[in-house]
Amino acid sequence: MIKHICFDFDGVILDSLDIHLQTMHEAFGLEFTREEFGVFLDGNFIDSTIGKLDWDKYHEHLAPKYASQKFNSDVIDGLRSLFEQYQLSI
């Protein structure tokens, strides 16, 4: 019996790929297509070529973008529905 559901935030709770692509460009001047960036998400991200970047700098650029995001109403409704039956965490 399922008692607890744990979600990944990026790409599950929030469609954040475009935010990450924009932040990569702002923080490091790097431009990737959605497909190119997706390759970095396969396997261990830290071992990829972008895993060695200054992630503190990246997060300085990323944080304000996350703070201003609005969640999709379907996602909110789905989470509320699940919350009625299960413990949820991100």
Backbone atoms as SQL, in Angstrom:
CREATE TABLE atoms (id INTEGER PRIMARY KEY, chain TEXT, resi INTEGER, resn TEXT, atom TEXT, x REAL, y REAL, z REAL);
INSERT INTO atoms VALUES
  (1, 'A', 1, 'MET', 'N', 0.834, -1.184, 0.000),
  (2, 'A', 1, 'MET', 'CA', 0.000, 0.000, 0.000),
  (3, 'A', 1, 'MET', 'C', 0.881, 1.250, 0.000),
  (4, 'A', 2, 'ILE', 'N', 0.601, 2.171, -0.889),
  (5, 'A', 2, 'ILE', 'CA', 1.371, 3.418, -0.971),
  (6, 'A', 2, 'ILE', 'C', 0.954, 4.334, 0.168),
  (7, 'A', 3, 'LYS', 'N', 1.952, 4.848, 0.892),
  (8, 'A', 3, 'LYS', 'CA', 1.683, 5.767, 1.988),
  (9, 'A', 3, 'LYS', 'C', 2.317, 7.141, 1.756),
  (10, 'A', 4, 'HIS', 'N', 3.378, 7.144, 0.973),
  (11, 'A', 4, 'HIS', 'CA', 4.151, 8.374, 0.803),
  (12, 'A', 4, 'HIS', 'C', 4.594, 8.479, -0.655),
  (13, 'A', 5, 'ILE', 'N', 4.498, 9.682, -1.212),
  (14, 'A', 5, 'ILE', 'CA', 4.951, 9.918, -2.584),
  (15, 'A', 5, 'ILE', 'C', 5.981, 11.044, -2.558),
  (16, 'A', 6, 'CYS', 'N', 7.121, 10.794, -3.188),
  (17, 'A', 6, 'CYS', 'CA', 8.196, 11.781, -3.254),
  (18, 'A', 6, 'CYS', 'C', 8.361, 12.213, -4.714),
  (19, 'A', 7, 'PHE', 'N', 8.344, 13.521, -4.938),
  (20, 'A', 7, 'PHE', 'CA', 8.463, 14.081, -6.277),
  (21, 'A', 7, 'PHE', 'C', 9.808, 14.750, -6.476),
  (22, 'A', 8, 'ASP', 'N', 10.296, 14.686, -7.691),
  (23, 'A', 8, 'ASP', 'CA', 11.414, 15.514, -8.115),
  (24, 'A', 8, 'ASP', 'C', 10.807, 16.851, -8.505),
  (25, 'A', 9, 'PHE', 'N', 11.435, 17.942, -8.128),
  (26, 'A', 9, 'PHE', 'CA', 10.882, 19.265, -8.405),
  (27, 'A', 9, 'PHE', 'C', 11.032, 19.647, -9.867),
  (28, 'A', 10, 'ASP', 'N', 12.282, 19.665, -10.348),
  (29, 'A', 10, 'ASP', 'CA', 12.565, 20.119, -11.710),
  (30, 'A', 10, 'ASP', 'C', 12.024, 19.139, -12.735),
  (31, 'A', 11, 'GLY', 'N', 11.118, 19.629, -13.569),
  (32, 'A', 11, 'GLY', 'CA', 10.574, 18.816, -14.641),
  (33, 'A', 11, 'GLY', 'C', 9.375, 17.990, -14.239),
  (34, 'A', 12, 'VAL', 'N', 9.068, 17.924, -12.967),
  (35, 'A', 12, 'VAL', 'CA', 7.896, 17.183, -12.506),
  (36, 'A', 12, 'VAL', 'C', 6.884, 18.168, -11.915),
  (37, 'A', 13, 'ILE', 'N', 7.272, 18.850, -10.864),
  (38, 'A', 13, 'ILE', 'CA', 6.402, 19.851, -10.249),
  (39, 'A', 13, 'ILE', 'C', 6.421, 21.138, -11.074),
  (40, 'A', 14, 'LEU', 'N', 7.559, 21.477, -11.618),
  (41, 'A', 14, 'LEU', 'CA', 7.710, 22.686, -12.428),
  (42, 'A', 14, 'LEU', 'C', 8.453, 22.346, -13.710),
  (43, 'A', 15, 'ASP', 'N', 7.901, 22.728, -14.843),
  (44, 'A', 15, 'ASP', 'CA', 8.581, 22.548, -16.125),
  (45, 'A', 15, 'ASP', 'C', 9.658, 23.630, -16.206),
  (46, 'A', 16, 'SER', 'N', 10.851, 23.284, -15.778),
  (47, 'A', 16, 'SER', 'CA', 11.908, 24.280, -15.568),
  (48, 'A', 16, 'SER', 'C', 13.027, 24.239, -16.603),
  (49, 'A', 17, 'LEU', 'N', 12.890, 23.442, -17.628),
  (50, 'A', 17, 'LEU', 'CA', 13.989, 23.300, -18.580),
  (51, 'A', 17, 'LEU', 'C', 14.365, 24.628, -19.222),
  (52, 'A', 18, 'ASP', 'N', 13.382, 25.409, -19.665),
  (53, 'A', 18, 'ASP', 'CA', 13.696, 26.695, -20.283),
  (54, 'A', 18, 'ASP', 'C', 14.368, 27.649, -19.295),
  (55, 'A', 19, 'ILE', 'N', 13.993, 27.569, -18.038),
  (56, 'A', 19, 'ILE', 'CA', 14.628, 28.392, -17.002),
  (57, 'A', 19, 'ILE', 'C', 16.105, 28.024, -16.892),
  (58, 'A', 20, 'HIS', 'N', 16.397, 26.732, -16.906),
  (59, 'A', 20, 'HIS', 'CA', 17.785, 26.282, -16.807),
  (60, 'A', 20, 'HIS', 'C', 18.586, 26.664, -18.046),
  (61, 'A', 21, 'LEU', 'N', 17.987, 26.551, -19.204),
  (62, 'A', 21, 'LEU', 'CA', 18.689, 26.951, -20.432),
  (63, 'A', 21, 'LEU', 'C', 19.025, 28.438, -20.407),
  (64, 'A', 22, 'GLN', 'N', 18.077, 29.256, -19.986),
  (65, 'A', 22, 'GLN', 'CA', 18.306, 30.699, -19.889),
  (66, 'A', 22, 'GLN', 'C', 19.386, 31.012, -18.851),
  (67, 'A', 23, 'THR', 'N', 19.365, 30.318, -17.740),
  (68, 'A', 23, 'THR', 'CA', 20.344, 30.555, -16.680),
  (69, 'A', 23, 'THR', 'C', 21.742, 30.132, -17.116),
  (70, 'A', 24, 'MET', 'N', 21.857, 29.036, -17.858),
  (71, 'A', 24, 'MET', 'CA', 23.169, 28.625, -18.374),
  (72, 'A', 24, 'MET', 'C', 23.762, 29.723, -19.264),
  (73, 'A', 25, 'HIS', 'N', 22.897, 30.341, -20.062),
  (74, 'A', 25, 'HIS', 'CA', 23.366, 31.416, -20.936),
  (75, 'A', 25, 'HIS', 'C', 23.761, 32.651, -20.122),
  (76, 'A', 26, 'GLU', 'N', 22.934, 33.040, -19.179),
  (77, 'A', 26, 'GLU', 'CA', 23.217, 34.237, -18.370),
  (78, 'A', 26, 'GLU', 'C', 24.459, 34.063, -17.498),
  (79, 'A', 27, 'ALA', 'N', 24.575, 32.926, -16.858),
  (80, 'A', 27, 'ALA', 'CA', 25.666, 32.723, -15.902),
  (81, 'A', 27, 'ALA', 'C', 26.994, 32.415, -16.579),
  (82, 'A', 28, 'PHE', 'N', 26.956, 31.671, -17.681),
  (83, 'A', 28, 'PHE', 'CA', 28.201, 31.188, -18.283),
  (84, 'A', 28, 'PHE', 'C', 28.361, 31.495, -19.766),
  (85, 'A', 29, 'GLY', 'N', 27.348, 32.093, -20.371),
  (86, 'A', 29, 'GLY', 'CA', 27.413, 32.366, -21.807),
  (87, 'A', 29, 'GLY', 'C', 27.271, 31.118, -22.659),
  (88, 'A', 30, 'LEU', 'N', 26.752, 30.046, -22.086),
  (89, 'A', 30, 'LEU', 'CA', 26.594, 28.779, -22.804),
  (90, 'A', 30, 'LEU', 'C', 25.172, 28.666, -23.339),
  (91, 'A', 31, 'GLU', 'N', 25.054, 28.171, -24.556),
  (92, 'A', 31, 'GLU', 'CA', 23.739, 27.965, -25.146),
  (93, 'A', 31, 'GLU', 'C', 23.600, 26.506, -25.570),
  (94, 'A', 32, 'PHE', 'N', 22.497, 25.917, -25.154),
  (95, 'A', 32, 'PHE', 'CA', 22.190, 24.535, -25.486),
  (96, 'A', 32, 'PHE', 'C', 20.772, 24.454, -26.001),
  (97, 'A', 33, 'THR', 'N', 20.510, 23.491, -26.878),
  (98, 'A', 33, 'THR', 'CA', 19.132, 23.168, -27.220),
  (99, 'A', 33, 'THR', 'C', 18.573, 22.329, -26.078),
  (100, 'A', 34, 'ARG', 'N', 17.277, 22.135, -26.091),
  (101, 'A', 34, 'ARG', 'CA', 16.653, 21.283, -25.073),
  (102, 'A', 34, 'ARG', 'C', 17.239, 19.872, -25.130),
  (103, 'A', 35, 'GLU', 'N', 17.481, 19.384, -26.346),
  (104, 'A', 35, 'GLU', 'CA', 18.010, 18.039, -26.520),
  (105, 'A', 35, 'GLU', 'C', 19.449, 17.938, -26.012),
  (106, 'A', 36, 'GLU', 'N', 20.266, 18.942, -26.337),
  (107, 'A', 36, 'GLU', 'CA', 21.666, 18.937, -25.884),
  (108, 'A', 36, 'GLU', 'C', 21.741, 18.971, -24.365),
  (109, 'A', 37, 'PHE', 'N', 20.933, 19.815, -23.747),
  (110, 'A', 37, 'PHE', 'CA', 20.948, 19.908, -22.286),
  (111, 'A', 37, 'PHE', 'C', 20.444, 18.617, -21.660),
  (112, 'A', 38, 'GLY', 'N', 19.478, 17.985, -22.308),
  (113, 'A', 38, 'GLY', 'CA', 18.939, 16.730, -21.802),
  (114, 'A', 38, 'GLY', 'C', 19.981, 15.634, -21.695),
  (115, 'A', 39, 'VAL', 'N', 20.984, 15.665, -22.564),
  (116, 'A', 39, 'VAL', 'CA', 22.058, 14.672, -22.510),
  (117, 'A', 39, 'VAL', 'C', 22.790, 14.742, -21.171),
  (118, 'A', 40, 'PHE', 'N', 22.939, 15.956, -20.631),
  (119, 'A', 40, 'PHE', 'CA', 23.630, 16.113, -19.351),
  (120, 'A', 40, 'PHE', 'C', 22.839, 15.516, -18.200),
  (121, 'A', 41, 'LEU', 'N', 21.545, 15.337, -18.396),
  (122, 'A', 41, 'LEU', 'CA', 20.696, 14.819, -17.330),
  (123, 'A', 41, 'LEU', 'C', 20.660, 13.301, -17.294),
  (124, 'A', 42, 'ASP', 'N', 21.262, 12.663, -18.294),
  (125, 'A', 42, 'ASP', 'CA', 21.375, 11.208, -18.302),
  (126, 'A', 42, 'ASP', 'C', 22.622, 10.814, -17.512),
  (127, 'A', 43, 'GLY', 'N', 22.455, 9.945, -16.551),
  (128, 'A', 43, 'GLY', 'CA', 23.606, 9.519, -15.756),
  (129, 'A', 43, 'GLY', 'C', 23.919, 10.517, -14.657),
  (130, 'A', 44, 'ASN', 'N', 25.178, 10.599, -14.283),
  (131, 'A', 44, 'ASN', 'CA', 25.612, 11.466, -13.193),
  (132, 'A', 44, 'ASN', 'C', 25.951, 12.850, -13.739),
  (133, 'A', 45, 'PHE', 'N', 25.140, 13.819, -13.404),
  (134, 'A', 45, 'PHE', 'CA', 25.293, 15.196, -13.875),
  (135, 'A', 45, 'PHE', 'C', 26.672, 15.760, -13.529),
  (136, 'A', 46, 'ILE', 'N', 27.154, 15.470, -12.340),
  (137, 'A', 46, 'ILE', 'CA', 28.439, 16.009, -11.868),
  (138, 'A', 46, 'ILE', 'C', 29.589, 15.519, -12.736),
  (139, 'A', 47, 'ASP', 'N', 29.485, 14.322, -13.281),
  (140, 'A', 47, 'ASP', 'CA', 30.547, 13.778, -14.123),
  (141, 'A', 47, 'ASP', 'C', 30.510, 14.306, -15.558),
  (142, 'A', 48, 'SER', 'N', 29.479, 15.074, -15.915),
  (143, 'A', 48, 'SER', 'CA', 29.372, 15.598, -17.273),
  (144, 'A', 48, 'SER', 'C', 30.307, 16.798, -17.452),
  (145, 'A', 49, 'THR', 'N', 30.413, 17.276, -18.676),
  (146, 'A', 49, 'THR', 'CA', 31.298, 18.412, -18.962),
  (147, 'A', 49, 'THR', 'C', 30.843, 19.679, -18.260),
  (148, 'A', 50, 'ILE', 'N', 29.549, 19.829, -17.988),
  (149, 'A', 50, 'ILE', 'CA', 29.102, 21.024, -17.278),
  (150, 'A', 50, 'ILE', 'C', 29.090, 20.821, -15.763),
  (151, 'A', 51, 'GLY', 'N', 29.391, 19.626, -15.321),
  (152, 'A', 51, 'GLY', 'CA', 29.422, 19.341, -13.893),
  (153, 'A', 51, 'GLY', 'C', 30.505, 20.088, -13.148),
  (154, 'A', 52, 'LYS', 'N', 31.469, 20.614, -13.864),
  (155, 'A', 52, 'LYS', 'CA', 32.600, 21.306, -13.231),
  (156, 'A', 52, 'LYS', 'C', 32.407, 22.832, -13.163),
  (157, 'A', 53, 'LEU', 'N', 31.260, 23.320, -13.600),
  (158, 'A', 53, 'LEU', 'CA', 31.010, 24.761, -13.588),
  (159, 'A', 53, 'LEU', 'C', 30.817, 25.282, -12.174),
  (160, 'A', 54, 'ASP', 'N', 30.853, 26.591, -12.010),
  (161, 'A', 54, 'ASP', 'CA', 30.656, 27.253, -10.718),
  (162, 'A', 54, 'ASP', 'C', 29.164, 27.270, -10.394),
  (163, 'A', 55, 'TRP', 'N', 28.709, 26.270, -9.663),
  (164, 'A', 55, 'TRP', 'CA', 27.275, 26.127, -9.414),
  (165, 'A', 55, 'TRP', 'C', 26.748, 27.138, -8.417),
  (166, 'A', 56, 'ASP', 'N', 27.611, 27.714, -7.581),
  (167, 'A', 56, 'ASP', 'CA', 27.161, 28.806, -6.710),
  (168, 'A', 56, 'ASP', 'C', 26.747, 30.000, -7.563),
  (169, 'A', 57, 'LYS', 'N', 27.559, 30.310, -8.566),
  (170, 'A', 57, 'LYS', 'CA', 27.228, 31.395, -9.496),
  (171, 'A', 57, 'LYS', 'C', 25.929, 31.082, -10.229),
  (172, 'A', 58, 'TYR', 'N', 25.797, 29.857, -10.658),
  (173, 'A', 58, 'TYR', 'CA', 24.586, 29.433, -11.369),
  (174, 'A', 58, 'TYR', 'C', 23.350, 29.661, -10.510),
  (175, 'A', 59, 'HIS', 'N', 23.412, 29.232, -9.252),
  (176, 'A', 59, 'HIS', 'CA', 22.256, 29.348, -8.362),
  (177, 'A', 59, 'HIS', 'C', 21.935, 30.798, -8.012),
  (178, 'A', 60, 'GLU', 'N', 22.924, 31.675, -8.027),
  (179, 'A', 60, 'GLU', 'CA', 22.659, 33.103, -7.826),
  (180, 'A', 60, 'GLU', 'C', 21.769, 33.637, -8.946),
  (181, 'A', 61, 'HIS', 'N', 21.983, 33.167, -10.156),
  (182, 'A', 61, 'HIS', 'CA', 21.158, 33.576, -11.294),
  (183, 'A', 61, 'HIS', 'C', 19.809, 32.851, -11.303),
  (184, 'A', 62, 'LEU', 'N', 19.799, 31.630, -10.820),
  (185, 'A', 62, 'LEU', 'CA', 18.602, 30.796, -10.871),
  (186, 'A', 62, 'LEU', 'C', 17.557, 31.168, -9.815),
  (187, 'A', 63, 'ALA', 'N', 17.987, 31.483, -8.616),
  (188, 'A', 63, 'ALA', 'CA', 17.066, 31.710, -7.493),
  (189, 'A', 63, 'ALA', 'C', 15.977, 32.737, -7.786),
  (190, 'A', 64, 'PRO', 'N', 16.303, 33.898, -8.354),
  (191, 'A', 64, 'PRO', 'CA', 15.225, 34.864, -8.624),
  (192, 'A', 64, 'PRO', 'C', 14.205, 34.357, -9.647),
  (193, 'A', 65, 'LYS', 'N', 14.643, 33.544, -10.565),
  (194, 'A', 65, 'LYS', 'CA', 13.723, 32.994, -11.556),
  (195, 'A', 65, 'LYS', 'C', 12.725, 32.032, -10.900),
  (196, 'A', 66, 'TYR', 'N', 13.213, 31.199, -10.005),
  (197, 'A', 66, 'TYR', 'CA', 12.324, 30.272, -9.313),
  (198, 'A', 66, 'TYR', 'C', 11.329, 31.029, -8.432),
  (199, 'A', 67, 'ALA', 'N', 11.794, 32.082, -7.804),
  (200, 'A', 67, 'ALA', 'CA', 10.936, 32.843, -6.883),
  (201, 'A', 67, 'ALA', 'C', 9.740, 33.458, -7.609),
  (202, 'A', 68, 'SER', 'N', 9.874, 33.709, -8.896),
  (203, 'A', 68, 'SER', 'CA', 8.797, 34.372, -9.634),
  (204, 'A', 68, 'SER', 'C', 7.928, 33.407, -10.441),
  (205, 'A', 69, 'GLN', 'N', 8.147, 32.109, -10.310),
  (206, 'A', 69, 'GLN', 'CA', 7.410, 31.129, -11.110),
  (207, 'A', 69, 'GLN', 'C', 5.992, 30.911, -10.588),
  (208, 'A', 70, 'LYS', 'N', 5.092, 30.701, -11.511),
  (209, 'A', 70, 'LYS', 'CA', 3.717, 30.320, -11.198),
  (210, 'A', 70, 'LYS', 'C', 3.553, 28.857, -11.592),
  (211, 'A', 71, 'PHE', 'N', 2.881, 28.109, -10.753),
  (212, 'A', 71, 'PHE', 'CA', 2.687, 26.696, -11.017),
  (213, 'A', 71, 'PHE', 'C', 1.445, 26.468, -11.871),
  (214, 'A', 72, 'ASN', 'N', 1.519, 25.481, -12.733),
  (215, 'A', 72, 'ASN', 'CA', 0.416, 25.083, -13.576),
  (216, 'A', 72, 'ASN', 'C', -0.746, 24.644, -12.684),
  (217, 'A', 73, 'SER', 'N', -1.952, 25.137, -12.971),
  (218, 'A', 73, 'SER', 'CA', -3.111, 24.825, -12.125),
  (219, 'A', 73, 'SER', 'C', -3.426, 23.328, -12.113),
  (220, 'A', 74, 'ASP', 'N', -3.156, 22.622, -13.216),
  (221, 'A', 74, 'ASP', 'CA', -3.375, 21.174, -13.233),
  (222, 'A', 74, 'ASP', 'C', -2.445, 20.460, -12.259),
  (223, 'A', 75, 'VAL', 'N', -1.213, 20.932, -12.165),
  (224, 'A', 75, 'VAL', 'CA', -0.260, 20.341, -11.229),
  (225, 'A', 75, 'VAL', 'C', -0.723, 20.597, -9.795),
  (226, 'A', 76, 'ILE', 'N', -1.144, 21.816, -9.519),
  (227, 'A', 76, 'ILE', 'CA', -1.624, 22.156, -8.168),
  (228, 'A', 76, 'ILE', 'C', -2.830, 21.294, -7.807),
  (229, 'A', 77, 'ASP', 'N', -3.778, 21.186, -8.726),
  (230, 'A', 77, 'ASP', 'CA', -4.967, 20.364, -8.460),
  (231, 'A', 77, 'ASP', 'C', -4.592, 18.903, -8.233),
  (232, 'A', 78, 'GLY', 'N', -3.668, 18.395, -9.025),
  (233, 'A', 78, 'GLY', 'CA', -3.227, 17.015, -8.861),
  (234, 'A', 78, 'GLY', 'C', -2.555, 16.779, -7.522),
  (235, 'A', 79, 'LEU', 'N', -1.707, 17.713, -7.118),
  (236, 'A', 79, 'LEU', 'CA', -1.041, 17.589, -5.822),
  (237, 'A', 79, 'LEU', 'C', -2.039, 17.660, -4.677),
  (238, 'A', 80, 'ARG', 'N', -2.993, 18.550, -4.778),
  (239, 'A', 80, 'ARG', 'CA', -4.030, 18.648, -3.729),
  (240, 'A', 80, 'ARG', 'C', -4.801, 17.339, -3.611),
  (241, 'A', 81, 'SER', 'N', -5.126, 16.753, -4.752),
  (242, 'A', 81, 'SER', 'CA', -5.861, 15.495, -4.753),
  (243, 'A', 81, 'SER', 'C', -5.038, 14.380, -4.105),
  (244, 'A', 82, 'LEU', 'N', -3.770, 14.313, -4.461),
  (245, 'A', 82, 'LEU', 'CA', -2.897, 13.291, -3.865),
  (246, 'A', 82, 'LEU', 'C', -2.696, 13.528, -2.369),
  (247, 'A', 83, 'PHE', 'N', -2.633, 14.790, -1.968),
  (248, 'A', 83, 'PHE', 'CA', -2.418, 15.150, -0.565),
  (249, 'A', 83, 'PHE', 'C', -3.545, 14.635, 0.339),
  (250, 'A', 84, 'GLU', 'N', -4.717, 14.481, -0.236),
  (251, 'A', 84, 'GLU', 'CA', -5.843, 13.975, 0.541),
  (252, 'A', 84, 'GLU', 'C', -5.661, 12.516, 0.953),
  (253, 'A', 85, 'GLN', 'N', -4.814, 11.778, 0.215),
  (254, 'A', 85, 'GLN', 'CA', -4.648, 10.349, 0.502),
  (255, 'A', 85, 'GLN', 'C', -3.251, 9.953, 0.953),
  (256, 'A', 86, 'TYR', 'N', -2.244, 10.770, 0.619),
  (257, 'A', 86, 'TYR', 'CA', -0.858, 10.353, 0.847),
  (258, 'A', 86, 'TYR', 'C', -0.039, 11.483, 1.480),
  (259, 'A', 87, 'GLN', 'N', 1.056, 11.089, 2.098),
  (260, 'A', 87, 'GLN', 'CA', 2.062, 12.063, 2.508),
  (261, 'A', 87, 'GLN', 'C', 2.875, 12.397, 1.268),
  (262, 'A', 88, 'LEU', 'N', 3.154, 13.675, 1.056),
  (263, 'A', 88, 'LEU', 'CA', 3.909, 14.110, -0.118),
  (264, 'A', 88, 'LEU', 'C', 5.176, 14.815, 0.308),
  (265, 'A', 89, 'SER', 'N', 6.211, 14.664, -0.515),
  (266, 'A', 89, 'SER', 'CA', 7.452, 15.408, -0.290),
  (267, 'A', 89, 'SER', 'C', 8.110, 15.673, -1.634),
  (268, 'A', 90, 'ILE', 'N', 8.972, 16.654, -1.635),
  (269, 'A', 90, 'ILE', 'CA', 9.718, 17.015, -2.848),
  (270, 'A', 90, 'ILE', 'C', 11.182, 16.747, -2.575);
